[in-house]
């Protein structure tokens, strides 16, 4: 008999893709979401059961966990993770949950990143480790999805803004992560207590990335190194369009610094192959998927001009002060 699964943050990138795959395979899936938005309703249409709630509401968690065997716990980009994980542990134990697949971070192996989110991940690891729950720690590096917020500039202007200096990373796709998460939810027992570091097929540099962008787009793309202050302005200007608030953008500035000192540069692991039976997608394959599905795929004078104006507005974007950033990053 197939287990009943709860996907928390099911309207997020990995949660959504994992839910779709589980439903396609005939699993009974309940999704934990804050509202019946477009993505939640799309999953409901595919067969998911919606449970409305917040991560800090025990009564809502109790209702969502009733009758569930396995849980994918992915926390939204906001402060307060450790406190909410503690509440989840308490509620999950009461519900006799069989297993939890917890979305962590590979960069959480370092204690000095400066990121409040990463510090919360580290605290949550300890809470879960001492909880008595059966937990699998799924800890990827930088998502390839985060690169493609610059797709408009690449396809319309032929520019690749680069906040990573020469840092390398084995970029992993949302699809590969979702396939891994589904595999773990279906068969978690061999991995209880383990920390898994899934990666893409190869760790590549920004120079290699821009060459791939040129190849896939069919146009010359030029790498433009941007300083941290300009990345932050760009994030504030455009981040909301990609679902990132100020807290999330500030976390990205810390992750970029980790990229710059090459902490994301590791040898590719075999986790994706071991869990899914297939090799991870390479960066060229991932790029083709994003470029082919981009609304900016075709360049006209009008689209070029709109993007050109947007790009040149970045340096003038108002951003939170240093004091405000410290307050947000708590």
Secondary structure by P-SEA (a helix, b strand, c coil): cbbbbbbcccccaaaaaaaaaaaaaccbbbbbcccccaaaaaaaaabbbbbbbccccaaaaaaaaccccccccccccccaaaaaaaaaaaaaaaaccccccccccccccccccccaaaaaaaaaaaaaaacccbbbbbbbcccccccccaaaaaaaccccccccccbbbccccaaaaaaaaaaaaacccccccbbbbbbccccccaaaaaaaaaaaacbbbbbbbbcaaaaaaaaaaccccccccaaaaaaaaaaaaaaaacccccccccccccccccccccaaaaaaaaaaacccccccaaaaaaaaaaaaacccbbbbcaaaaaaaac
